[in-house]
Amino acid sequence: METTTTITDPRPQFTAAAQTLRSVVAGIDPSQFERPTPCTDMNARELIDHIGMAVGRVTAAGRRQPLEEWPTEGFSVGDDVAAAMDALIENATTAWGDDRLAESVTLPWTTLAGAQALAVYVNEVLVHSWDLARATDQDTSFDDDAIAVAEAIIHQELPDPVRGPMWDAFKAEMPEGIPFDPPFADAVDVADDAPPTVRLAAWNGCQP
């Protein structure tokens, strides 16, 4: 896919994606927490924790915290998921100053310019919001500009639909003894006229 989207300041798109997430999480009833999601290894409650961790990492990156201080896979948003996510989103959307966008940001798997690093999280928040909405039967609208930024960065970071060779090369560069699980499956084929959110999820390796 070719895209003309230039990523220079994705803060408005992250805010829009975060507002979609806020709406989806607020619409989940606790009785739906055990529902399976398109992220096949996580139910809805576990996926909320995973997204909370990702939003917390946006704050950590914006505030220049070292990687060892970033939220980990064991992160939990707590019992009141809507209120906790609101607080996490508020921190994340205020953590990035103008200068941070031009600085290098080291993520757990790569180093990117700040604007591109934040765009990676626009993609993650949007795709997982879609996952949660689908799992909990919510009809949710998504911001077009946020989708465009997410599509641009995910096609930049994952240019090929078949990812095995890329993960093999990545794993070969890692220190011996460090476990590595591929973070994305191969892209899923969908119709050219599929909705933008479906195309985005499919390129992320989610089964629409």
Accessible surface in RSA format (square Angstrom, percent):
REM  Atomic radii and reference values for relative SASA: ProtOr
REM  Chains: A
REM  Algorithm: Lee & Richards
REM  Probe-radius: 1.40
REM  Slices: 20
REM RES _ NUM      All-atoms   Total-Side   Main-Chain    Non-polar    All polar
REM                ABS   REL    ABS   REL    ABS   REL    ABS   REL    ABS   REL
RES MET A   1   132.08  68.4  59.12  39.1  72.96 173.7  63.49  54.0  68.59  90.9
RES GLU A   2   171.37  98.4 144.74 109.5  26.63  63.4  63.43 122.7 107.94  88.1
RES THR A   3    57.06  40.6  26.65  27.0  30.41  72.5  25.32  34.0  31.74  48.0
RES THR A   4   140.25  99.7 112.26 113.8  27.99  66.7  87.24 117.2  53.00  80.1
RES THR A   5    48.18  34.3  27.20  27.6  20.97  50.0  19.47  26.2  28.70  43.4
RES THR A   6   109.92  78.2  83.72  84.9  26.20  62.4  58.56  78.7  51.35  77.6
RES ILE A   7    18.38  10.5   5.40   4.0  12.97  31.3   7.47   5.4  10.91  29.6
RES THR A   8    96.43  68.6  82.25  83.4  14.18  33.8  59.86  80.4  36.57  55.3
RES ASP A   9    54.64  38.3  42.52  42.3  12.11  28.6  21.65  51.0  32.99  32.9
RES PRO A  10     0.24   0.2   0.18   0.2   0.06   0.2   0.24   0.2   0.00   0.0
RES ARG A  11    62.48  26.2  60.88  31.0   1.60   3.8  29.43  40.2  33.04  20.0
RES PRO A  12    81.29  59.2  67.93  61.9  13.36  48.6  75.73  62.5   5.55  34.5
RES GLN A  13    31.70  17.7  31.01  22.7   0.69   1.6   1.17   2.5  30.53  23.2
RES PHE A  14     4.04   2.0   4.04   2.5   0.00   0.0   4.04   2.5   0.00   0.0
RES THR A  15    52.83  37.6  52.83  53.6   0.00   0.0  40.50  54.4  12.33  18.6
RES ALA A  16    24.78  22.8  16.18  25.0   8.60  19.6  22.40  31.5   2.38   6.3
RES ALA A  17     0.07   0.1   0.00   0.0   0.07   0.2   0.07   0.1   0.00   0.0
RES ALA A  18     0.00   0.0   0.00   0.0   0.00   0.0   0.00   0.0   0.00   0.0
RES GLN A  19    81.86  45.8  77.05  56.3   4.80  11.4  38.05  81.0  43.81  33.2
RES THR A  20    13.59   9.7   8.06   8.2   5.53  13.2   5.00   6.7   8.59  13.0
RES LEU A  21     0.00   0.0   0.00   0.0   0.00   0.0   0.00   0.0   0.00   0.0
RES ARG A  22    66.37  27.9  64.11  32.7   2.26   5.4  35.57  48.6  30.81  18.7
RES SER A  23    67.66  57.2  55.15  73.6  12.51  28.8  30.10  64.1  37.56  52.6
RES VAL A  24     0.32   0.2   0.14   0.1   0.18   0.4   0.32   0.3   0.00   0.0
RES VAL A  25     2.17   1.4   0.80   0.7   1.36   3.3   0.80   0.7   1.36   3.7
RES ALA A  26    68.47  63.0  39.87  61.5  28.60  65.1  40.69  57.3  27.78  73.6
RES GLY A  27    44.02  54.3   0.00   N/A  44.02  54.3  24.72  67.8  19.31  43.2
RES ILE A  28    13.18   7.5   0.00   0.0  13.18  31.8   0.65   0.5  12.53  34.0
RES ASP A  29    75.77  53.1  71.62  71.3   4.15   9.8  25.61  60.3  50.17  50.0
RES PRO A  30    93.04  67.8  82.65  75.3  10.39  37.8  83.15  68.7   9.89  61.5
RES SER A  31    97.04  82.0  56.96  76.0  40.09  92.4  54.36 115.8  42.69  59.8
RES GLN A  32    26.87  15.0  26.81  19.6   0.06   0.1   5.45  11.6  21.43  16.3
RES PHE A  33    31.25  15.6  31.19  19.3   0.06   0.2  31.19  18.9   0.06   0.2
RES GLU A  34   134.76  77.4 118.55  89.7  16.21  38.6  63.57 123.0  71.19  58.1
RES ARG A  35    85.55  35.9  82.75  42.2   2.79   6.6  26.40  36.1  59.15  35.8
RES PRO A  36   111.66  81.4 100.64  91.7  11.02  40.1 104.98  86.7   6.69  41.6
RES THR A  37    10.21   7.3   0.00   0.0  10.21  24.3   3.30   4.4   6.90  10.4
RES PRO A  38    25.30  18.4   5.94   5.4  19.36  70.4  16.34  13.5   8.96  55.7
RES CYS A  39    19.11  14.5  11.53  12.9   7.59  17.8  10.12  25.7   8.99   9.7
RES THR A  40   136.24  96.9 100.34 101.7  35.90  85.6  72.36  97.2  63.88  96.6
RES ASP A  41   121.05  84.8  88.24  87.8  32.81  77.6  50.22 118.2  70.83  70.6
RES MET A  42    38.08  19.7  33.84  22.4   4.23  10.1  27.24  23.2  10.83  14.4
RES ASN A  43    30.04  20.7  26.74  25.8   3.30   7.9   9.60  23.1  20.44  19.8
RES ALA A  44     0.00   0.0   0.00   0.0   0.00   0.0   0.00   0.0   0.00   0.0
RES ARG A  45    46.31  19.4  46.31  23.6   0.00   0.0  25.19  34.4  21.13  12.8
RES GLU A  46    85.89  49.3  81.76  61.9   4.13   9.8  33.34  64.5  52.55  42.9
RES LEU A  47     0.00   0.0   0.00   0.0   0.00   0.0   0.00   0.0   0.00   0.0
RES ILE A  48     0.00   0.0   0.00   0.0   0.00   0.0   0.00   0.0   0.00   0.0
RES ASP A  49    29.09  20.4  28.48  28.3   0.61   1.4   8.33  19.6  20.76  20.7
RES HIS A  50    36.49  19.9  31.12  21.6   5.38  13.8  27.73  28.6   8.76  10.2
RES ILE A  51     0.01   0.0   0.01   0.0   0.00   0.0   0.01   0.0   0.00   0.0
RES GLY A  52     0.00   0.0   0.00   N/A   0.00   0.0   0.00   0.0   0.00   0.0
RES MET A  53     6.38   3.3   6.38   4.2   0.00   0.0   5.81   4.9   0.57   0.8
RES ALA A  54     1.08   1.0   0.87   1.3   0.21   0.5   1.08   1.5   0.00   0.0
RES VAL A  55     0.01   0.0   0.01   0.0   0.00   0.0   0.01   0.0   0.00   0.0
RES GLY A  56     7.56   9.3   0.00   N/A   7.56   9.3   4.91  13.5   2.65   5.9
RES ARG A  57    37.74  15.8  37.74  19.2   0.00   0.0   1.17   1.6  36.57  22.2
RES VAL A  58     0.15   0.1   0.15   0.1   0.00   0.0   0.15   0.1   0.00   0.0
RES THR A  59    11.58   8.2  11.58  11.7   0.00   0.0  10.70  14.4   0.88   1.3
RES ALA A  60     2.11   1.9   1.82   2.8   0.29   0.7   1.82   2.6   0.29   0.8
RES ALA A  61     0.80   0.7   0.47   0.7   0.34   0.8   0.80   1.1   0.00   0.0
RES GLY A  62     3.05   3.8   0.00   N/A   3.05   3.8   0.00   0.0   3.05   6.8
RES ARG A  63   128.00  53.7 103.84  52.9  24.16  57.5  39.58  54.1  88.42  53.6
RES ARG A  64   121.15  50.9  97.37  49.6  23.79  56.6  53.05  72.5  68.11  41.3
RES GLN A  65    59.35  33.2  49.32  36.0  10.03  23.9  19.12  40.7  40.23  30.5
RES PRO A  66    61.22  44.6  49.60  45.2  11.62  42.2  61.22  50.5   0.00   0.0
RES LEU A  67    69.32  38.6  55.24  39.5  14.08  35.4  55.34  38.9  13.98  37.6
RES GLU A  68   148.79  85.4 109.21  82.6  39.57  94.2  67.34 130.2  81.45  66.5
RES GLU A  69   104.87  60.2  80.78  61.1  24.09  57.4  33.83  65.4  71.04  58.0
RES TRP A  70    13.15   5.3   7.34   3.6   5.82  13.7   7.34   3.9   5.82   9.4
RES PRO A  71    27.07  19.7  16.09  14.7  10.98  39.9  26.71  22.1   0.37   2.3
RES THR A  72    85.88  61.1  83.63  84.8   2.25   5.4  63.38  85.1  22.50  34.0
RES GLU A  73   131.42  75.5 105.25  79.6  26.18  62.3  64.84 125.4  66.58  54.4
RES GLY A  74    72.02  88.8   0.00   N/A  72.02  88.8  40.86 112.1  31.16  69.8
RES PHE A  75    55.26  27.6  41.45  25.7  13.81  35.9  49.68  30.1   5.58  16.0
RES SER A  76    68.01  57.5  46.28  61.8  21.73  50.1  34.81  74.1  33.20  46.5
RES VAL A  77    13.40   8.8   0.00   0.0  13.40  32.3   3.53   3.1   9.87  26.8
RES GLY A  78    30.49  37.6   0.00   N/A  30.49  37.6  30.49  83.7   0.00   0.0
RES ASP A  79   143.58 100.6 118.14 117.6  25.43  60.1  39.34  92.6 104.23 104.0
RES ASP A  80    92.35  64.7  81.31  80.9  11.04  26.1  39.35  92.6  52.99  52.9
RES VAL A  81    11.09   7.3  10.04   9.1   1.05   2.5  10.04   8.7   1.05   2.9
RES ALA A  82    33.79  31.1  31.98  49.4   1.81   4.1  33.29  46.9   0.50   1.3
RES ALA A  83    52.96  48.7  42.29  65.3  10.67  24.3  46.99  66.2   5.97  15.8
RES ALA A  84    23.73  21.8  14.12  21.8   9.61  21.9  23.08  32.5   0.65   1.7
RES MET A  85     0.54   0.3   0.54   0.4   0.00   0.0   0.54   0.5   0.00   0.0
RES ASP A  86    52.67  36.9  50.94  50.7   1.73   4.1  15.62  36.8  37.05  37.0
RES ALA A  87    57.24  52.6  48.65  75.1   8.59  19.5  56.32  79.3   0.92   2.4
RES LEU A  88    29.85  16.6  29.77  21.3   0.08   0.2  29.80  20.9   0.04   0.1
RES ILE A  89     0.66   0.4   0.66   0.5   0.00   0.0   0.66   0.5   0.00   0.0
RES GLU A  90   100.53  57.7 100.29  75.9   0.24   0.6  40.48  78.3  60.05  49.0
RES ASN A  91    59.20  40.8  59.08  57.1   0.12   0.3   1.10   2.6  58.11  56.2
RES ALA A  92     1.05   1.0   0.00   0.0   1.05   2.4   0.00   0.0   1.05   2.8
RES THR A  93    44.76  31.8  15.41  15.6  29.35  70.0  11.46  15.4  33.29  50.3
RES THR A  94    95.28  67.8  61.23  62.1  34.05  81.1  56.03  75.3  39.25  59.3
RES ALA A  95    14.77  13.6   0.00   0.0  14.77  33.6   5.10   7.2   9.68  25.6
RES TRP A  96    15.56   6.2   4.13   2.0  11.43  26.8   4.66   2.5  10.89  17.7
RES GLY A  97    35.98  44.4   0.00   N/A  35.98  44.4  29.36  80.6   6.62  14.8
RES ASP A  98   108.59  76.1  94.30  93.9  14.29  33.8  37.73  88.8  70.86  70.7
RES ASP A  99    89.20  62.5  76.26  75.9  12.94  30.6  46.16 108.6  43.04  42.9
RES ARG A 100    22.55   9.5  22.55  11.5   0.00   0.0   0.77   1.1  21.77  13.2
RES LEU A 101    18.35  10.2  15.26  10.9   3.09   7.8  15.36  10.8   2.99   8.0
RES ALA A 102    91.14  83.8  58.82  90.8  32.32  73.5  66.52  93.7  24.62  65.2
RES GLU A 103    60.40  34.7  53.61  40.6   6.79  16.2  36.94  71.4  23.46  19.2
RES SER A 104    83.51  70.6  63.14  84.3  20.37  46.9  24.38  51.9  59.13  82.8
RES VAL A 105     1.20   0.8   0.71   0.6   0.49   1.2   1.20   1.0   0.00   0.0
RES THR A 106    70.42  50.1  62.28  63.1   8.15  19.4  38.69  52.0  31.74  48.0
RES LEU A 107     2.65   1.5   0.11   0.1   2.53   6.4   0.11   0.1   2.53   6.8
RES PRO A 108    66.64  48.6  30.90  28.2  35.74 129.9  33.27  27.5  33.36 207.4
RES TRP A 109    94.54  37.9  81.60  39.5  12.93  30.4  76.00  40.5  18.54  30.1
RES THR A 110    42.14  30.0  28.42  28.8  13.73  32.7  18.56  24.9  23.59  35.7
RES THR A 111    75.73  53.9  53.49  54.2  22.24  53.0  37.37  50.2  38.36  58.0
RES LEU A 112    27.10  15.1  21.05  15.1   6.05  15.2  27.10  19.0   0.00   0.0
RES ALA A 113    44.97  41.3  34.24  52.8  10.73  24.4  36.03  50.7   8.94  23.7
RES GLY A 114     0.00   0.0   0.00   N/A   0.00   0.0   0.00   0.0   0.00   0.0
RES ALA A 115     5.74   5.3   5.74   8.9   0.00   0.0   5.74   8.1   0.00   0.0
RES GLN A 116    37.23  20.8  37.23  27.2   0.00   0.0   9.64  20.5  27.59  20.9
RES ALA A 117     0.62   0.6   0.62   1.0   0.00   0.0   0.62   0.9   0.00   0.0
RES LEU A 118     2.13   1.2   2.11   1.5   0.02   0.0   2.13   1.5   0.00   0.0
RES ALA A 119     0.00   0.0   0.00   0.0   0.00   0.0   0.00   0.0   0.00   0.0
RES VAL A 120    18.24  12.0  17.49  15.8   0.75   1.8  18.10  15.7   0.13   0.4
RES TYR A 121     3.31   1.5   3.31   1.9   0.00   0.0   2.86   2.2   0.45   0.6
RES VAL A 122     0.00   0.0   0.00   0.0   0.00   0.0   0.00   0.0   0.00   0.0
RES ASN A 123     4.30   3.0   4.30   4.2   0.00   0.0   0.31   0.7   3.99   3.9
RES GLU A 124    34.35  19.7  31.61  23.9   2.74   6.5  13.90  26.9  20.45  16.7
RES VAL A 125     0.08   0.1   0.08   0.1   0.00   0.0   0.08   0.1   0.00   0.0
RES LEU A 126     2.07   1.2   1.41   1.0   0.67   1.7   1.41   1.0   0.67   1.8
RES VAL A 127     7.17   4.7   5.82   5.3   1.35   3.2   7.17   6.2   0.00   0.0
RES HIS A 128    22.59  12.3  22.59  15.7   0.00   0.0  13.64  14.1   8.95  10.4
RES SER A 129     0.00   0.0   0.00   0.0   0.00   0.0   0.00   0.0   0.00   0.0
RES TRP A 130    24.56   9.9  24.33  11.8   0.23   0.5  12.82   6.8  11.74  19.0
RES ASP A 131     0.00   0.0   0.00   0.0   0.00   0.0   0.00   0.0   0.00   0.0
RES LEU A 132     0.00   0.0   0.00   0.0   0.00   0.0   0.00   0.0   0.00   0.0
RES ALA A 133     4.22   3.9   4.19   6.5   0.03   0.1   4.19   5.9   0.03   0.1
RES ARG A 134   118.24  49.6  97.67  49.8  20.57  49.0  37.81  51.7  80.43  48.7
RES ALA A 135    12.44  11.4   0.00   0.0  12.44  28.3   7.53  10.6   4.90  13.0
RES THR A 136     4.42   3.1   0.00   0.0   4.42  10.5   0.00   0.0   4.42   6.7
RES ASP A 137   113.34  79.4  76.12  75.8  37.22  88.0  38.45  90.5  74.88  74.7
RES GLN A 138    45.41  25.4  26.62  19.5  18.79  44.7  20.13  42.8  25.29  19.2
RES ASP A 139   155.50 108.9 115.52 115.0  39.98  94.5  43.49 102.3 112.01 111.7
RES THR A 140    31.53  22.4   9.80   9.9  21.73  51.8  10.75  14.4  20.79  31.4
RES SER A 141    99.42  84.0  82.12 109.6  17.30  39.9  52.82 112.5  46.60  65.3
RES PHE A 142    32.80  16.4  11.73   7.3  21.07  54.8  13.69   8.3  19.11  54.7
RES ASP A 143    57.83  40.5  46.64  46.4  11.19  26.5  15.66  36.9  42.16  42.1
RES ASP A 144   111.91  78.4 102.21 101.7   9.70  22.9  34.13  80.3  77.78  77.6
RES ASP A 145    89.65  62.8  87.61  87.2   2.04   4.8  11.32  26.6  78.33  78.1
RES ALA A 146     0.00   0.0   0.00   0.0   0.00   0.0   0.00   0.0   0.00   0.0
RES ILE A 147    10.44   5.9  10.44   7.8   0.00   0.0  10.44   7.5   0.00   0.0
RES ALA A 148    35.53  32.7  31.50  48.6   4.03   9.2  34.42  48.5   1.11   2.9
RES VAL A 149    11.31   7.4  11.31  10.2   0.00   0.0  11.31   9.8   0.00   0.0
RES ALA A 150     0.00   0.0   0.00   0.0   0.00   0.0   0.00   0.0   0.00   0.0
RES GLU A 151    18.74  10.8  18.62  14.1   0.12   0.3   1.75   3.4  16.99  13.9
RES ALA A 152     6.00   5.5   3.10   4.8   2.90   6.6   3.10   4.4   2.90   7.7
RES ILE A 153     1.09   0.6   1.09   0.8   0.00   0.0   1.09   0.8   0.00   0.0
RES ILE A 154     7.05   4.0   6.87   5.1   0.18   0.4   7.05   5.1   0.00   0.0
RES HIS A 155    24.41  13.3  18.25  12.7   6.16  15.8  10.37  10.7  14.04  16.3
RES GLN A 156    97.09  54.3  70.73  51.7  26.37  62.8  40.76  86.8  56.33  42.7
RES GLU A 157    50.66  29.1  37.21  28.2  13.45  32.0  16.17  31.3  34.49  28.2
RES LEU A 158     4.77   2.7   4.59   3.3   0.17   0.4   4.77   3.3   0.00   0.0
RES PRO A 159    80.55  58.7  60.00  54.7  20.56  74.7  62.09  51.3  18.47 114.8
RES ASP A 160    86.55  60.6  85.57  85.2   0.98   2.3  16.54  38.9  70.01  69.8
RES PRO A 161    65.24  47.5  64.92  59.2   0.32   1.2  64.92  53.6   0.32   2.0
RES VAL A 162    93.32  61.4  87.14  78.9   6.18  14.9  87.14  75.7   6.18  16.8
RES ARG A 163     1.48   0.6   0.92   0.5   0.56   1.3   1.48   2.0   0.00   0.0
RES GLY A 164    32.70  40.3   0.00   N/A  32.70  40.3  31.42  86.2   1.28   2.9
RES PRO A 165    94.53  68.9  84.87  77.4   9.67  35.1  89.05  73.5   5.49  34.1
RES MET A 166    64.83  33.6  55.08  36.5   9.75  23.2  43.29  36.8  21.54  28.5
RES TRP A 167    28.32  11.4  27.74  13.4   0.58   1.4  27.66  14.7   0.66   1.1
RES ASP A 168   100.81  70.6  92.80  92.4   8.01  18.9  28.92  68.1  71.89  71.7
RES ALA A 169    61.59  56.6  51.99  80.2   9.60  21.8  60.44  85.1   1.15   3.0
RES PHE A 170    64.54  32.3  58.53  36.3   6.01  15.6  63.80  38.7   0.74   2.1
RES LYS A 171   118.74  57.9 112.68  69.1   6.05  14.4  58.73  52.9  60.01  63.9
RES ALA A 172    83.38  76.7  44.36  68.5  39.02  88.8  56.82  80.0  26.56  70.4
RES GLU A 173   151.36  86.9 121.96  92.3  29.40  70.0  46.34  89.6 105.03  85.7
RES MET A 174    51.33  26.6  36.32  24.0  15.01  35.7  38.17  32.4  13.16  17.4
RES PRO A 175    95.27  69.4  80.72  73.6  14.55  52.9  92.57  76.4   2.69  16.7
RES GLU A 176   178.00 102.2 141.21 106.8  36.79  87.6  62.45 120.8 115.55  94.3
RES GLY A 177    73.18  90.2   0.00   N/A  73.18  90.2  41.14 112.9  32.03  71.7
RES ILE A 178    89.01  50.7  78.01  58.1  11.00  26.5  78.24  56.3  10.77  29.2
RES PRO A 179   118.04  86.0  94.38  86.0  23.66  86.0 106.31  87.8  11.74  72.9
RES PHE A 180    34.68  17.4  17.56  10.9  17.13  44.6  20.09  12.2  14.60  41.8
RES ASP A 181   123.06  86.2 108.57 108.1  14.50  34.3  30.93  72.8  92.14  91.9
RES PRO A 182    79.68  58.1  59.56  54.3  20.12  73.1  59.56  49.2  20.12 125.0
RES PRO A 183    77.31  56.3  40.70  37.1  36.61 133.1  51.23  42.3  26.07 162.0
RES PHE A 184    58.95  29.5  53.14  32.9   5.80  15.1  57.29  34.7   1.66   4.8
RES ALA A 185    62.88  57.8  45.32  69.9  17.57  40.0  55.79  78.6   7.09  18.8
RES ASP A 186    67.18  47.1  59.81  59.5   7.37  17.4  21.23  50.0  45.95  45.8
RES ALA A 187    22.43  20.6   4.51   7.0  17.92  40.8   4.51   6.4  17.92  47.5
RES VAL A 188    34.28  22.6  23.92  21.7  10.36  25.0  27.67  24.0   6.61  17.9
RES ASP A 189   145.61 102.0 120.83 120.3  24.78  58.6  40.51  95.3 105.10 104.8
RES VAL A 190    50.98  33.5  21.14  19.1  29.84  71.9  31.37  27.3  19.61  53.2
RES ALA A 191    62.48  57.5  43.44  67.0  19.05  43.3  54.82  77.2   7.67  20.3
RES ASP A 192   141.52  99.1 118.62 118.1  22.90  54.1  41.57  97.8  99.95  99.7
RES ASP A 193   129.91  91.0  98.54  98.1  31.38  74.2  48.94 115.2  80.97  80.8
RES ALA A 194    13.30  12.2   6.98  10.8   6.32  14.4  11.80  16.6   1.50   4.0
RES PRO A 195    77.51  56.5  71.75  65.4   5.77  21.0  77.51  64.0   0.00   0.0
RES PRO A 196    59.62  43.5  59.62  54.4   0.00   0.0  59.62  49.2   0.00   0.0
RES THR A 197    23.12  16.4  21.57  21.9   1.55   3.7   9.10  12.2  14.02  21.2
RES VAL A 198    29.83  19.6  29.83  27.0   0.00   0.0  29.83  25.9   0.00   0.0
RES ARG A 199    83.90  35.2  78.41  40.0   5.49  13.1  27.95  38.2  55.95  33.9
RES LEU A 200     4.70   2.6   3.46   2.5   1.24   3.1   4.70   3.3   0.00   0.0
RES ALA A 201     0.58   0.5   0.40   0.6   0.18   0.4   0.40   0.6   0.18   0.5
RES ALA A 202     1.46   1.3   1.46   2.3   0.00   0.0   1.46   2.1   0.00   0.0
RES TRP A 203    43.96  17.6  43.36  21.0   0.60   1.4  43.72  23.3   0.24   0.4
RES ASN A 204    10.39   7.2   4.23   4.1   6.16  14.8   2.09   5.0   8.30   8.0
RES GLY A 205    17.39  21.4   0.00   N/A  17.39  21.4   1.48   4.1  15.91  35.6
RES CYS A 206    15.30  11.6  12.12  13.5   3.18   7.5   3.18   8.1  12.12  13.1
RES GLN A 207   118.06  66.0 114.59  83.7   3.47   8.3  53.24 113.3  64.82  49.2
RES PRO A 208    43.69  31.8  16.22  14.8  27.47  99.9  22.48  18.6  21.22 131.9
END  Absolute sums over single chains surface
CHAIN  1 A    10374.5       8046.7       2327.8       5622.6       4751.8
END  Absolute sums over all chains
TOTAL         10374.5       8046.7       2327.8       5622.6       4751.8
